Amino acid sequence: MAYYVVLISTLLLDYAFGISLMDSRNYDWEIYKTTEHTPFHKRDKNNMLIDVRENTVHFTGTKYSTKKSSVKVYADTSKITNGDLVKITWENPNPNDFDMIAIYTPPSREVQDYLDYRYVSETTNESGDKSNGYFTEALYNMRADYELRYLSIDEKQTATVRATFRISFPDNEPMHGHIAVTEKPGEMRVMWGSARSDKPRVKFSTSPDMSHARSVAATTTTYTADDLCGARANVTSPIMYQDPGFFHTATLKDLKPGVRYYYSYGTDKQSSAVASFVGAPWPDSNVTETVLAGYGDMGAYYPPYNGDSVGAEPVTRGLEADLRDGKVDFVLHFGDLSYARGRGYIWDQFMTQMTWLSERVPYMVGVGNHEYDHVSGGAKDPSGAEGQGFHPMWGNYGEDGGGECGVPTAHRYVAPGNGNKVFWYSFDYGLVHVVMYSSEHDFTYGSRQVQGRSSNIHLNLSTLLFTIKFET
């Protein structure tokens, strides 16, 4: 059976199924409480996620202990790679219930500016001895070392740093690799991030041992807090804007359809592990079947705790299993990617979560309301939308992007160059021609988006989401 599929919209699906919720979506951030998780995805005694806005302990004063102390905090390793699980242990002969282990990145942050924390009274102790305990966390490379600090909190809410421990990552570790097809047959775009721009490149070969590898130089971009449209995204803090590092893109050319290519990305000093992909079939090639996986609304999950986006882990693991079985040719993630909405640490978690999959099959994305919608800072909108974007009176468009206005998405994901960046574009893959629309932008007749796509397909947006033809 052969499949001919045309995909029309990014989040017309979200609009179609979400319009009945218009009355309840009043743009109050409180309605999104279940997705405002802390960096550690902490839960309370009732196993409910703790909201990051309720995760702040205000200290009346801070100081470092100058006395010799038996208090210790340490991890099972001082050197890790992105996303590693780390066992963190503390020791204190006389802890109190409000003592905590706080974690900082970079280590230069002030005591109040922690990324997250755990009370020592809530950690695991298998011996019953209250003078020590441990917990396990996944630590993501946010392009700086981490520092663990044991904080003793007295009755006046003064925090005293009693012990510290440093954890480091490989220098300029290449991370978050993903690939995408371009508008041209025989090409594949490789994208990734790192702390610095230091002659980034991709090496690729048809041999698993990377013999006779070709090298392709990458281009680099980044963004600052000033490039973002509004709060929360443009507020510099451990849980909002933190330096995202640099984003690199290299285009591999002259690829043959059906041939497996092996590649690594990074620099000559620090390169990723070798991954592989199969060259995309050309539109006129003799392909009898094309299999795609399509979805929206994912978010980030967090090991070893089950995060708020409860569907994210099974979907990701299911796709990985399908890929191992050869059942997926490419992925369409049409909006609502990380649900970061201005919280930079969530982008790091999400990109790490998707790396194994997105390194091996084209991962094609669009923007949703949670990447884009904004009501201020429109001059910084990378899509070039007029004013503050698309806000029709009949819609429920608000500020769901948390001030990002598509900037973090557009830097991380480079789309085929025949449309408007990641916001709308089209591409071919085997039997499939995909037209990616954005319902977060004006999609009415005569709009810039529809005029730009008219050569791809003639459609009635009021009635058509998918056109599917089956042939035996």
PESUL-V747473 format. One line per field, one symbol per residue. ss: DSSP state (h for helix, s for strand, l for the rest). phi: phi as a letter, one per 40 degrees, with the letter a starting at -180 (. if undefined). burial: b if it has 9 or more other ideal C-beta (glycine too) atoms within 8 Angstrom, else e. A space follows every 50 residues. Layout:
BEGIN
ss: ???
phi: ???
burial: ???
END
This chain:
BEGIN
ss: lssssssllllhhhhhhhhhhlllllllhhhhhhhlslllllslllllsl shhhllllllsssslllllllsssslllsslllsssssssslllllllls sssslllllllllllsssshhhlslllllllssssssssllllllsssss sssllllsssssssssssslllllsssssslllllllsssssssllllll sssssllllllllsssslssslllhhhllllllllsllllsllllsssss sslllllllsssssssllllslllsssslllllllllllllsssslllll lllllllllhhhhhhhhhhhhhhhlllllssssslllllllllhhhhhhh hhhhhhhhlllsssssllhhhhlllllhhhllllllllllllllllllll llllllhhhhhhlllllllslllssssssllssssslllllllllllhhh hhhllllllllllllssssssl
phi: .bbbbbccbcbdcccccbcccdccccgcdccbdcbcccdcfcbcccgccc cccbbbbcccababcbccbccbaabcabbbbdgccbcbbbbacbcbcbca bbbbacccccdccccaabcccbccbccgcccaaaabbcbbcbgacbbcbc bcbcccgcbbccababbbbdcfdcagcabacbcbcgbacbbabacbbbfc abbaacbdcgcfccbbcbcbbaabcccccaccdcccadbbcbdcgbbbbb bcbfcbcgccbbaabibccabcccbaabdcccdcccbbabbbbbabgbgb bacccccccccccccccccccccccgbbcabbbchfccgcfgbcccdccc ccdccdcccbbdbbbbcbcccbdabagdcccccgccfbgcbcccbbcbbc cggcfgcdccccbbcdcbabfccaaaabafcbbbbcbbccbdbcdgcdcc ccbcccacabccbbbbbbbbbb
burial: eebbbbbbbbbbbbbeebeeeeeebeeeeeeeeebbbbbbbbeeeeeebb bbeebeeebeebeebeeeeebbbebeeeebebebebbbbbbbeebeeebb bbbbbebebebeebbbbbbbeebebeeeeeebbbbebbbbbbebbbbbbb bbbeeebbbbbbbbbbbebeebbbbbbbbbbbeeebbbbbbbbbbeeeeb bbbbbebeebeebeebebebebbebeebbbebbbbeebbbbbebbbbbbb bbeebebebebbbbbbbeebbbebbbbebbbbeebeeebbebbebbebbb bbeebebbbeebbebbeebbebbeeeebebbbbbbbbbbbbbbbbbbbbb bbbbbebbbbbbbbbbbbbbbbbbebbbebbbbebeeebbeeeeeebbbb bbbbbbbbbbbbbebbeebbbbbbbbbbbbbbbbbbbbbbbebeeebebb ebbeeebeeebeebeebeeeee
END
